[in-house]
Amino acid sequence: MINLKKFSFFSTLPTRELEKLTKQCRFQQYTSGTTIFVEKEEIKDLVFVVEGQLSVLKNYGGEKKTLFNLDPGDVYGEVEILNGTKALSTVIGYQEFQLMFIPKEIYLRLIGLYQGFAKESRDLYSRRASLLLEETENKGQPARVITFFNVKGGAGKSVISANVACMLSRFWKKRVVLMDLNLAFGDQAILLGLTCERNIHKLVSKKSLKLSNIEEQLTLHQPSGLKVLLPPPAPEMAETIRPELVERIIELLKPHYDFIIIDTHNQITDMELKILDLSNLIMLVMTMELTFIKNTKVLLDLFQRLRIPREKVKVILNRAFKSLGLEPAKVEKSLRYAISYFIPSEGDIVVPSVNKGTPFVLSKSSDGSGLLASLRQLCASIAGENTDNGTWSMFALFKEVFGLG
């Protein structure tokens, strides 16, 4: 039988009441990812966390934001019960967890009978009520999750994602985390000149993951102010990283940052599907090679079958050459999709920056280049400073990027 006396929430209640509670209340075990309450549904019980961890999420303009976590010994539902409202948030469990359900009428009876228990409930209410009852339209937006993706290596998505993240952090003054989720063979440490002492693998053993645990494993990129979550130091460790852990990390980071930029592995597994589902924007990076065009078309068709909204997916054409014999208009017709961003080929800038571990957007070698101008345009769009209409014009883009009249 569980010893409720060891939990501070019940410490003021007499032993006879605690013994009665264990007989009157329902105990239940759940698997990771189970939703206990959904915002605006009826709450009939006060929930007490016996084991595991849960997150309390609130909907702000279509985006769910983590308000706080529930650890063993915590309760949820006192604000709704005492205010007579429906659920003010969504409560989801992470890891396996066990809950105790205290019927509302029993909870109210204990408050009326025991002054110490009433004070415990009142103090808890005062700490949470303003946060839970706050009008959602007045709350700031959580981080947007931007994922760079394709299923064929060599398109330059890692280089682009690193430089976009640096530019948003350094020049747009945004709070940005770059997550290298190419877990076996990620390149972000090399591209940014970072050591791998801090990495995602060190979060695997955390039983109750918290924001502070994640922050301890973020590596600061000093020149830009960007924070980076690097992959495990050895490829064989990649399989220890589960999609549930990645989802948990993203949910904990979102309330505290403006952007989460994700660089993925070139394949589709449960991990990649989870990342795509969590993303606000998916950047499909391709080149003008026939193999990339084919793979991008296959991906776009798959996204349609998965019901991923078209407006969520943007195609980036990297290293485009008119001399390759493939007209962009014909590529768009083949894809049945507009190319949203054009990045010119300037290997004399990119290759040295990769070898030095210095993003080209932070190097004077890119000043005045079409490459830098195109990245600036991409970042401005991500930051909401301009909107692309989903069409592509080779001549218009060459005029804008290269300053042609």
MILUMMAR-34267 format. One line per 3 residues: number of its first residue (from 1); their letters; for each residue x, y, z of C-alpha. Coordinates in nm, 2 decimals. Example, Ala and Ser with C-alpha at 12.3 -4.5 7.8 and 13.67 -1.06 7.14 Angstrom:
# MILUMMAR-34267
1> AS> 1.23/-0.45/0.78 | 1.37/-0.11/0.71
# end
This chain:
# MILUMMAR-34267
1> MIN> 0.00/0.00/0.00 | 0.13/0.34/-0.09 | 0.25/0.57/0.20
4> LKK> 0.08/0.90/0.13 | 0.23/1.05/0.45 | 0.57/1.09/0.28
7> FSF> 0.42/1.34/0.03 | 0.40/1.70/0.16 | 0.06/1.76/0.00
10> FST> -0.09/1.50/0.25 | 0.14/1.56/0.54 | -0.12/1.76/0.75
13> LPT> -0.39/1.49/0.72 | -0.43/1.24/1.00 | -0.34/0.88/0.94
16> REL> -0.70/0.76/0.95 | -0.79/0.99/0.66 | -0.49/0.88/0.45
19> EKL> -0.59/0.51/0.50 | -0.94/0.60/0.40 | -0.82/0.78/0.09
22> TKQ> -0.62/0.49/-0.03 | -0.94/0.28/-0.02 | -1.17/0.54/-0.17
25> CRF> -0.95/0.66/-0.45 | -0.86/0.51/-0.78 | -0.49/0.43/-0.87
28> QQY> -0.39/0.38/-1.24 | -0.07/0.31/-1.43 | -0.02/0.48/-1.77
31> TSG> 0.22/0.45/-2.06 | 0.43/0.74/-2.19 | 0.24/0.99/-2.41
34> TTI> -0.11/0.93/-2.25 | -0.33/1.23/-2.23 | -0.51/1.27/-1.89
37> FVE> -0.70/1.59/-1.94 | -0.79/1.79/-2.26 | -0.84/2.16/-2.23
40> KEE> -1.21/2.25/-2.18 | -1.32/1.91/-2.08 | -1.50/1.83/-1.75
43> IKD> -1.28/1.76/-1.45 | -1.43/1.53/-1.18 | -1.12/1.44/-0.99
46> LVF> -0.81/1.60/-0.84 | -0.51/1.41/-0.98 | -0.21/1.32/-0.77
49> VVE> 0.11/1.21/-0.93 | 0.25/0.90/-0.76 | 0.52/0.82/-1.01
52> GQL> 0.66/0.96/-1.34 | 0.62/1.31/-1.49 | 0.35/1.50/-1.67
55> SVL> 0.34/1.83/-1.86 | 0.07/2.09/-1.84 | 0.01/2.25/-2.18
58> KNY> -0.21/2.55/-2.28 | -0.33/2.64/-2.62 | -0.21/2.98/-2.74
61> GGE> -0.33/3.08/-3.09 | -0.32/2.72/-3.21 | 0.01/2.64/-3.05
64> KKT> 0.05/2.44/-2.73 | 0.29/2.59/-2.47 | 0.42/2.40/-2.17
67> LFN> 0.32/2.59/-1.86 | 0.48/2.37/-1.59 | 0.56/2.01/-1.52
70> LDP> 0.41/1.77/-1.26 | 0.65/1.55/-1.07 | 0.58/1.28/-0.80
73> GDV> 0.40/1.45/-0.51 | 0.23/1.71/-0.73 | -0.14/1.75/-0.79
76> YGE> -0.35/1.90/-1.07 | -0.71/2.02/-1.08 | -0.74/2.23/-0.77
79> VEI> -0.78/2.56/-0.97 | -1.06/2.41/-1.19 | -1.24/2.25/-0.89
82> LNG> -1.22/2.55/-0.67 | -1.33/2.78/-0.95 | -1.59/2.55/-1.09
85> TKA> -1.45/2.56/-1.44 | -1.37/2.30/-1.70 | -1.01/2.19/-1.77
88> LST> -0.79/2.50/-1.82 | -0.51/2.30/-1.99 | -0.41/1.97/-2.14
91> VIG> -0.22/1.73/-1.92 | 0.00/1.47/-2.09 | 0.23/1.21/-1.92
94> YQE> 0.59/1.14/-2.03 | 0.76/0.82/-1.94 | 0.55/0.56/-1.76
97> FQL> 0.35/0.71/-1.48 | 0.10/0.63/-1.20 | -0.18/0.86/-1.08
100> MFI> -0.42/0.87/-0.79 | -0.76/1.02/-0.86 | -0.93/1.19/-0.57
103> PKE> -1.30/1.25/-0.63 | -1.40/1.62/-0.62 | -1.64/1.58/-0.33
106> IYL> -1.38/1.40/-0.12 | -1.12/1.68/-0.19 | -1.37/1.95/-0.09
109> RLI> -1.46/1.76/0.22 | -1.10/1.74/0.33 | -1.05/2.12/0.27
112> GLY> -1.35/2.19/0.49 | -1.24/1.96/0.78 | -0.86/2.02/0.80
115> QGF> -0.72/2.37/0.82 | -0.36/2.26/0.73 | -0.48/2.08/0.42
118> AKE> -0.69/2.38/0.33 | -0.38/2.61/0.36 | -0.18/2.36/0.14
121> SRD> -0.45/2.38/-0.13 | -0.48/2.76/-0.10 | -0.10/2.81/-0.14
124> LYS> -0.10/2.58/-0.44 | -0.40/2.76/-0.60 | -0.23/3.10/-0.55
127> RRA> 0.08/2.99/-0.73 | -0.10/2.85/-1.04 | -0.43/3.03/-1.08
130> SLL> -0.31/3.34/-1.26 | -0.11/3.13/-1.51 | -0.39/2.89/-1.58
133> LEE> -0.67/3.15/-1.59 | -0.47/3.40/-1.80 | -0.63/3.48/-2.13
136> TEN> -0.45/3.30/-2.41 | -0.46/3.58/-2.66 | -0.24/3.79/-2.43
139> KGQ> 0.04/3.53/-2.41 | 0.35/3.53/-2.63 | 0.39/3.27/-2.90
142> PAR> 0.61/2.96/-2.84 | 0.91/2.89/-3.06 | 0.85/2.80/-3.43
145> VIT> 1.00/2.47/-3.52 | 1.18/2.48/-3.86 | 1.30/2.15/-4.01
148> FFN> 1.54/2.11/-4.30 | 1.49/1.78/-4.47 | 1.55/1.55/-4.77
151> VKG> 1.61/1.18/-4.81 | 1.93/1.22/-5.02 | 2.26/1.35/-4.89
154> GAG> 2.45/1.62/-5.07 | 2.19/1.89/-5.11 | 2.35/2.12/-4.86
157> KSV> 2.07/2.12/-4.60 | 2.31/2.09/-4.30 | 2.51/2.39/-4.43
160> ISA> 2.20/2.59/-4.49 | 2.04/2.51/-4.16 | 2.36/2.60/-3.97
163> NVA> 2.39/2.94/-4.15 | 2.02/3.02/-4.11 | 2.03/2.95/-3.74
166> CML> 2.34/3.16/-3.70 | 2.19/3.45/-3.90 | 1.86/3.45/-3.70
169> SRF> 2.06/3.45/-3.38 | 2.33/3.70/-3.46 | 2.15/3.95/-3.69
172> WKK> 1.78/3.91/-3.60 | 1.87/3.89/-3.23 | 1.64/3.58/-3.19
175> RVV> 1.67/3.31/-2.93 | 1.75/3.01/-3.14 | 1.83/2.64/-3.07
178> LMD> 1.98/2.43/-3.35 | 1.91/2.06/-3.30 | 2.13/1.82/-3.49
181> LNL> 1.91/1.51/-3.52 | 2.12/1.33/-3.77 | 2.19/1.12/-3.47
184> AFG> 2.45/0.88/-3.61 | 2.65/1.11/-3.85 | 2.56/1.47/-3.78
187> DQA> 2.78/1.75/-3.91 | 2.68/2.05/-3.71 | 2.98/2.03/-3.47
190> ILL> 3.22/2.05/-3.76 | 3.03/2.32/-3.94 | 3.02/2.54/-3.63
193> GLT> 3.36/2.45/-3.49 | 3.22/2.30/-3.17 | 3.32/2.02/-2.93
196> CER> 3.09/1.73/-2.86 | 3.12/1.72/-2.48 | 2.76/1.82/-2.44
199> NIH> 2.51/1.62/-2.64 | 2.16/1.47/-2.65 | 2.27/1.13/-2.53
202> KLV> 2.33/1.26/-2.18 | 1.96/1.33/-2.15 | 1.86/0.96/-2.21
205> SKK> 1.92/0.86/-1.85 | 1.72/1.15/-1.70 | 1.41/1.01/-1.53
208> SLK> 1.23/1.34/-1.50 | 1.36/1.56/-1.78 | 1.35/1.93/-1.71
211> LSN> 1.45/2.24/-1.90 | 1.75/2.28/-1.68 | 1.87/1.94/-1.78
214> IEE> 1.85/2.03/-2.15 | 2.01/2.37/-2.10 | 2.31/2.19/-1.95
217> QLT> 2.36/2.00/-2.27 | 2.33/2.29/-2.51 | 2.66/2.41/-2.66
220> LHQ> 2.69/2.79/-2.71 | 2.82/2.90/-3.04 | 3.00/3.21/-2.92
223> PSG> 3.03/3.41/-3.25 | 2.65/3.41/-3.31 | 2.49/3.34/-2.97
226> LKV> 2.32/3.03/-3.11 | 2.27/2.73/-2.88 | 2.32/2.38/-3.03
229> LLP> 2.20/2.04/-2.92 | 2.45/1.80/-3.07 | 2.40/1.43/-3.15
232> PPA> 2.57/1.14/-2.95 | 2.95/1.12/-2.98 | 2.94/0.76/-3.13
235> PEM> 2.70/0.63/-3.41 | 2.60/0.32/-3.21 | 2.45/0.55/-2.94
238> AET> 2.19/0.69/-3.20 | 1.95/0.41/-3.13 | 1.91/0.51/-2.77
241> IRP> 1.74/0.83/-2.87 | 1.37/0.77/-2.90 | 1.11/1.00/-3.07
244> ELV> 0.94/1.05/-2.73 | 1.26/1.20/-2.59 | 1.29/1.44/-2.89
247> ERI> 0.93/1.55/-2.86 | 0.98/1.61/-2.49 | 1.29/1.82/-2.55
250> IEL> 1.11/2.03/-2.81 | 0.81/2.09/-2.59 | 1.03/2.20/-2.30
253> LKP> 1.23/2.44/-2.52 | 0.95/2.60/-2.71 | 0.83/2.84/-2.44
256> HYD> 1.18/2.98/-2.39 | 1.30/3.04/-2.75 | 1.19/3.20/-3.07
259> FII> 1.30/2.93/-3.31 | 1.41/2.57/-3.30 | 1.60/2.48/-3.62
262> IDT> 1.63/2.10/-3.69 | 1.87/1.93/-3.91 | 1.76/1.57/-3.98
265> HNQ> 1.90/1.24/-4.11 | 1.84/1.16/-4.48 | 1.57/0.89/-4.43
268> ITD> 1.22/0.84/-4.30 | 1.18/0.65/-3.98 | 0.95/0.70/-3.68
271> MEL> 1.19/0.97/-3.56 | 1.17/1.17/-3.88 | 0.79/1.14/-3.90
274> KIL> 0.76/1.26/-3.54 | 0.99/1.56/-3.62 | 0.79/1.65/-3.93
277> DLS> 0.47/1.63/-3.73 | 0.61/1.87/-3.46 | 0.74/2.12/-3.72
280> NLI> 0.57/2.45/-3.81 | 0.77/2.46/-4.13 | 0.94/2.20/-4.34
283> MLV> 1.22/2.31/-4.57 | 1.28/2.06/-4.85 | 1.63/2.12/-4.98
286> MTM> 1.71/2.00/-5.34 | 1.95/2.07/-5.63 | 1.89/2.06/-6.00
289> ELT> 2.01/1.70/-6.03 | 1.75/1.45/-6.16 | 1.80/1.23/-5.85
292> FIK> 1.71/1.52/-5.62 | 1.41/1.62/-5.83 | 1.28/1.26/-5.83
295> NTK> 1.33/1.22/-5.45 | 1.17/1.56/-5.38 | 0.87/1.46/-5.59
298> VLL> 0.84/1.13/-5.40 | 0.86/1.32/-5.07 | 0.60/1.58/-5.17
301> DLF> 0.36/1.30/-5.28 | 0.42/1.12/-4.95 | 0.35/1.44/-4.75
304> QRL> 0.02/1.47/-4.94 | -0.07/1.11/-4.84 | 0.03/1.19/-4.48
307> RIP> -0.20/1.50/-4.50 | 0.08/1.74/-4.43 | -0.06/2.09/-4.53
310> REK> 0.10/2.23/-4.85 | 0.16/2.57/-4.68 | 0.37/2.39/-4.42
313> VKV> 0.62/2.28/-4.68 | 0.87/2.50/-4.87 | 1.11/2.39/-5.14
316> ILN> 1.46/2.53/-5.15 | 1.66/2.51/-5.47 | 2.03/2.51/-5.38
319> RAF> 2.32/2.54/-5.62 | 2.10/2.62/-5.92 | 2.27/2.65/-6.26
322> KSL> 2.10/2.75/-6.57 | 2.36/2.56/-6.77 | 2.26/2.22/-6.62
325> GLE> 1.99/2.19/-6.89 | 1.70/2.18/-6.65 | 1.47/2.48/-6.65
328> PAK> 1.33/2.57/-6.31 | 0.98/2.61/-6.46 | 0.99/2.25/-6.58
331> VEK> 1.11/2.13/-6.24 | 0.81/2.30/-6.08 | 0.58/2.14/-6.33
334> SLR> 0.73/1.80/-6.25 | 0.70/1.86/-5.87 | 0.36/2.01/-5.91
337> YAI> 0.50/2.25/-5.64 | 0.64/2.60/-5.64 | 1.01/2.66/-5.56
340> SYF> 1.00/2.91/-5.28 | 1.37/3.00/-5.23 | 1.67/3.01/-5.46
343> IPS> 2.03/2.98/-5.33 | 2.30/3.03/-5.58 | 2.62/2.82/-5.61
346> EGD> 2.92/2.99/-5.46 | 3.16/2.71/-5.37 | 3.45/2.94/-5.33
349> IVV> 3.27/3.08/-5.03 | 3.10/2.77/-4.89 | 3.38/2.52/-4.90
352> PSV> 3.64/2.73/-4.71 | 3.38/2.81/-4.45 | 3.30/2.44/-4.40
355> NKG> 3.67/2.35/-4.37 | 3.73/2.63/-4.11 | 3.42/2.55/-3.91
358> TPF> 3.30/2.91/-3.96 | 2.95/2.98/-4.10 | 2.98/3.19/-4.42
361> VLS> 2.71/3.43/-4.30 | 2.96/3.54/-4.02 | 3.26/3.57/-4.26
364> KSS> 3.36/3.88/-4.45 | 3.42/3.65/-4.75 | 3.05/3.64/-4.82
367> DGS> 3.00/4.02/-4.80 | 2.81/4.15/-5.11 | 2.76/3.80/-5.25
370> GLL> 2.44/3.66/-5.39 | 2.47/3.37/-5.15 | 2.45/3.60/-4.85
373> ASL> 2.16/3.79/-5.00 | 1.96/3.47/-5.06 | 2.02/3.36/-4.70
376> RQL> 1.91/3.70/-4.58 | 1.59/3.67/-4.78 | 1.53/3.32/-4.64
379> CAS> 1.58/3.44/-4.28 | 1.36/3.74/-4.33 | 1.08/3.52/-4.45
382> IAG> 1.12/3.28/-4.15 | 1.12/3.58/-3.91 | 0.80/3.70/-4.07
385> ENT> 0.95/4.02/-4.22 | 0.83/3.93/-4.57 | 0.60/3.66/-4.71
388> DNG> 0.67/3.46/-5.03 | 0.37/3.39/-5.25 | 0.48/3.04/-5.33
391> TWS> 0.59/3.12/-5.69 | 0.93/3.11/-5.85 | 1.07/3.33/-6.12
394> MFA> 1.43/3.27/-6.23 | 1.47/3.61/-6.39 | 1.31/3.80/-6.09
397> LFK> 1.53/3.61/-5.84 | 1.85/3.68/-6.04 | 1.76/4.04/-6.05
400> EVF> 1.70/4.05/-5.67 | 2.00/3.84/-5.57 | 2.26/3.97/-5.82
403> GLG> 2.13/4.32/-5.86 | 2.07/4.30/-6.23 | 1.87/4.56/-6.40
# end
